[in-house]
Amino acid sequence: MRIDYNILWFENDEGWLKQAVKGISNLLEDYGFRLNETTQKDGSKIDELISKIQSKTLDVDMIFMDFKLSGEINGEKIIETIRKRNLFTEILFYSQDSNVKQIIEETYGSIEGIYYGGRDNFRDKAREVIWHTIKKVEDVESMRGLIMGATSEIENLMKDITLEYIANCGDDIKNIIAKPIFEEVGKNVREKFDRHSEYEPTLNLKKLIKDNTLFDANKKAHAIQAIINELRHPDLEGLTGTVFYDSISNIFLVRNKFGHCKVIINDDGIRVLQSPPPIEEFTDENCIEIRKN
C-alpha cells in the first residue's frame, strides 16, 4: 500500500537531477512512501503551478528548488512570487553556493517553511526536511485518515479495472470471470438475496459491480484475482492462485483495524492508536511497515 510523496522539483541539470531523484526515491522507500516527482527546468510556470497547488489540482508535499536556476525567473523571483501568493508548502532551496541562506534572508528576511542546503549535503538536508513533513501528517489521527484514504483508492481502482476488463473482453471470457465472482458474492449476501437473484440469471456483471453493497472490497479483490488467473500473463505469474487476493486482504485488514482504533496515551506518555481486541498499538515503526507493505 505505497502512498505517494509528491515533490515539485525545479532543476535544469538533468544529470545531477537523475542521480538526486534516485537517492530521494530510495530515501522515501525507507519511510514507506513512493516518490512522485514533477520536474521543471525553470521557473517560467511558477504562477500557474502555485495556482494548481492552492486549488488542490496539483498535489505537492514538498518543493525542491535550485536557487541558481537559469532563465529569467530564478530563485529570487520565485521567492518574491511565493511571498505574494501566500504559498505554505515547504520548500528546500539548494545551491552550489554555501551562503544561499544568508543571501535569501538578507534580502527577504526569515520565511517560515523555507529550508536551505547545498548540493554537497543535499541528500542529508532533504532527509531532514522530508522527515519533518512526514511527522506533521503522521499525527495519529491524520495517519488514520491517510491509511483509510489510500485503501479507499485501492478499492475504487479494483472496481475500475474490473469494469474496464469486462467491457473489452469477449462474452466467453466475461462469463468465465463472472462465475467465480457471483459464487463469492452469493456466500455472504443471503440477506440481500432478492437483488442478487435479479442479477444472476443473466450474469449481469456490470450491474452487480455497481452495487457497492453487494460488490464490496472483498468481492472486488476476488474479481481481480479471477482476471489475473484467466489472463495467465507472464508478468502476473507471481499473483496467480490466491496470491493477489491474500495480499489485498491483508491491506484491508489493516484498514479495518484503523477504522475502529481509539487514541490512547501509552506507558511512555505517547499518543498512539490502539485497535480493538486483539489489541495492537500503531507506532511510528508500525506505520512505516504498513506503508511499505
Secondary structure, DSSP 8 states (H G I E B T S, - for coil): --EEEEEEEE---HHHHHHHHHHHHHHHHHTTEEEEEEEESSSTTHHHHHHHHHTTSS--SEEEEETT-SSSS-HHHHHHHHHHHT--S-EEEEESSTTHHHHHHHHH---TTEEEEESTTHHHHHHHHHHHHHHHH-SHHHHHHHHHHHHHHHHHHHHHHHHHHHHHS-HHHHHHHHHHHHHHHHHH-GGGHHHHHHHGGGT-HHHHHT-TTTS-HHHHHHHHHHHHHHH--GGGGGGTTTHHHHHHHHHHHHHHHHHT-EEEE-TTS-EEEE-SSS--EE-HHHHHHHHH-
